[in-house]
Amino acid sequence: MSVHLVSGLSRRHFLGTGLAAAAALGAMPALAFSDAEAKALIDKAVADINAIINSGRSEAQMYPQFEKLFATYADVPQIARSALGPAAKSASKAQLQAFTKAYQGYVSRKYGRRFREFIGGRIEVTGARPVKSYYEVISTAYLKGESPFEVRWQVSNKSGRDLFFNIIIEGVNMLASERTEIGAMLDKRRGDIDALIQDLQKA
């Protein structure tokens, strides 16, 4: 769960990008886990999301909770590498590690600031289906003042664990959106990954 809450997608865009960020998976082996396992992962993630949304805590208190959720249920290294795009191929191992850590914190703070808008809302998982070499878990989001809308979570175990690597909100691929955002930030810094890392740490 980039996001522009003032844009047309508003909170829906936030939800998808804040939780999913971005990841582009290459060829993966045949499925080595089940739809039930994929659904179980998202059931747990959704339970935690609902608890955070309706905890009554301040935005600042929610930041570390969201970061923990992101680190627990998402394939953060793969997501961060994809968000960095082509620059990831030329980055050193140390830069990739630093970027991943900075990006995780950046995403958590960026979207954590909007959590209070979700008070009283909830997400319900309804099913799962195989898609190529991963599973897609389908859920419905119910937010105050909006009609229910579909959220599709893409789950794989490429990392050795069942983790989500993308979310599709009503056909909008949040994964690609986040990559565009980070790409634009990197271009603005003339491809300087270290400068990008420093700015993400401060954002």
Buried (B, 14 or more C-beta within 10 A) or exposed (E): BBBEBEEEBBBBBBBBBBBBBBBBBEEEEEBEBEBEBBBBBBBBBBEBBBEBBBEEEEEEEBBEBBBEBBEBBBBBBBBBBBBBBEBBEEBEEEBBEBBBBBBBBBBBBBBBBBBEBBEEBBBBBEEBEEEEBBBBBBBEBEBEEEEEBEBBBBBBBBEEEBBBBBBBBEEBBBBEBBBEBBBEBBEEBEEEBBBBBBBBEEE
